[in-house]
């Protein structure tokens, strides 16, 4: 068994896909082998995610629950994917439904690093953007009536 087969599994399905996309001039095996680091990284991430979930199953970590409904907005990528505008939209939508809303953020970019800080009590920012971080400050300016809090431990912040 070749190293390529061990790292990438059976490559026949890839060859069929490439041939259907590019015709008979399918990319070389070297391009396919070039995908091996990405596959390996995905397997590492998969193992970490499974270990994280197993830590709850085995009782190493315990779930904590706030006494209210929580909507979590996030994804695997960093920056530029629309999480802050979506947060503003969701907060406004819930406000229009007549519900009380608060936004909790980690406080990335806040100076000094915040354990727990109230950026807004719902009446505009209480601190400047350096103390809050740019995104929490933007949320505090854009969401009247919505408290914005930052803290590394979002459970405690909540």
C-alpha positions in Angstrom: 0.0 0.0 0.0 1.4 3.4 -1.0 1.8 6.4 1.3 -0.7 8.2 -1.0 -3.3 5.5 -0.3 -2.7 5.6 3.4 -2.9 9.4 3.6 -5.8 10.0 1.2 -7.7 6.7 1.1 -8.8 5.3 -2.2 -8.2 8.0 -4.8 -10.4 6.5 -7.6 -13.4 8.7 -6.6 -11.2 11.8 -6.9 -9.9 10.7 -10.2 -13.4 10.2 -11.5 -14.4 13.7 -10.1 -11.4 15.4 -11.7 -12.0 13.7 -15.0 -15.6 14.8 -15.1 -14.6 18.4 -14.3 -11.5 18.7 -16.5 -11.9 15.9 -19.0 -9.2 13.5 -19.9 -6.5 16.0 -18.7 -7.2 15.4 -15.0 -4.7 16.9 -12.6 -1.7 14.9 -11.9 -1.3 12.7 -8.9 1.0 15.4 -7.4 -1.9 17.8 -7.1 -3.9 15.1 -5.4 -1.0 14.3 -3.0 -0.8 18.1 -2.4 -4.2 17.8 -0.7 -2.8 15.4 1.9 -1.9 18.2 4.4 -5.4 19.6 4.3 -6.9 16.1 4.8 -4.5 15.5 7.7 -5.5 18.9 9.3 -9.2 18.0 8.9 -8.6 14.7 10.7 -6.8 16.5 13.6 -9.7 18.9 13.9 -12.2 16.1 13.8 -10.3 14.3 16.7 -10.2 17.5 18.8 -13.9 18.1 18.2 -14.8 14.5 19.2 -12.6 14.8 22.3 -14.3 18.0 23.3 -17.7 16.4 23.1 -16.5 13.3 24.9 -15.3 15.4 27.8 -18.9 16.3 28.5 -20.1 12.7 28.1 -17.4 11.5 30.5 -18.2 14.2 33.1 -14.8 15.9 32.7 -16.6 19.1 31.8 -20.1 20.0 32.8 -22.7 22.0 31.0 -23.8 25.2 32.5 -27.1 26.8 31.6 -28.2 30.4 32.0 -31.8 31.0 33.2 -32.8 32.4 29.9 -32.8 31.5 26.2 -29.4 31.9 24.5 -28.7 32.4 20.8 -25.1 31.7 19.8 -23.8 33.3 16.6 -20.4 32.1 15.3 -18.5 30.0 12.9 -15.1 28.4 12.3 -13.7 31.3 10.4 -12.2 34.6 11.7 -13.4 38.0 10.7 -15.3 39.2 7.7 -18.0 36.7 7.6 -20.9 38.8 8.8 -21.2 37.7 12.5 -21.5 41.3 13.9 -24.2 42.5 11.3 -26.1 39.2 11.9 -25.9 39.8 15.7 -27.3 43.3 15.2 -30.2 42.0 13.0 -31.0 39.2 15.4 -31.0 41.5 18.5 -33.3 44.0 16.7 -35.6 41.2 15.6 -36.0 39.9 19.1 -36.6 43.4 20.3 -39.4 43.8 17.8 -40.9 40.6 19.1 -41.1 42.3 22.5 -38.3 40.3 24.2 -35.5 41.7 26.3 -32.1 41.2 24.6 -28.5 41.5 25.8 -25.3 40.8 23.7 -22.4 39.1 25.3 -19.0 39.2 23.6 -15.6 37.8 24.5 -14.0 41.2 24.4 -11.3 40.5 21.8 -9.3 43.7 21.3 -10.4 45.4 24.5 -7.6 47.2 26.4 -6.9 46.1 29.1 -8.1 42.6 28.6 -11.6 42.4 30.2 -12.7 39.8 32.7 -16.1 41.5 32.8 -17.1 44.9 31.5 -20.4 46.6 30.8 -19.9 48.3 27.4 -23.5 49.6 27.3 -26.5 49.4 29.6 -28.7 50.0 26.6 -28.3 53.8 26.5 -25.2 54.0 24.4 -21.5 53.2 25.1 -20.2 53.6 28.7 -16.6 53.2 27.7 -14.5 54.2 24.7 -13.7 51.8 21.8 -10.2 51.0 23.1 -11.6 49.7 26.4 -14.5 47.8 24.8 -13.0 46.6 21.5 -14.2 47.8 18.1 -17.1 45.3 17.6 -18.7 45.6 21.1 -18.4 49.4 20.8 -20.1 49.3 17.4 -22.9 47.1 18.9 -23.3 49.5 21.8 -23.7 52.4 19.4 -26.0 50.6 17.0 -28.4 48.8 19.4 -30.3 51.3 21.6 -32.0 49.5 24.5 -29.7 46.5 24.3 -27.1 46.0 27.0 -23.7 44.9 25.6 -21.2 43.1 28.0 -17.8 41.7 27.4 -15.9 39.0 29.3 -13.8 36.0 28.7 -16.1 33.7 30.6 -19.4 34.2 28.8 -21.3 32.1 31.4 -20.2 34.5 34.2 -20.8 37.5 31.9 -24.4 36.2 31.3 
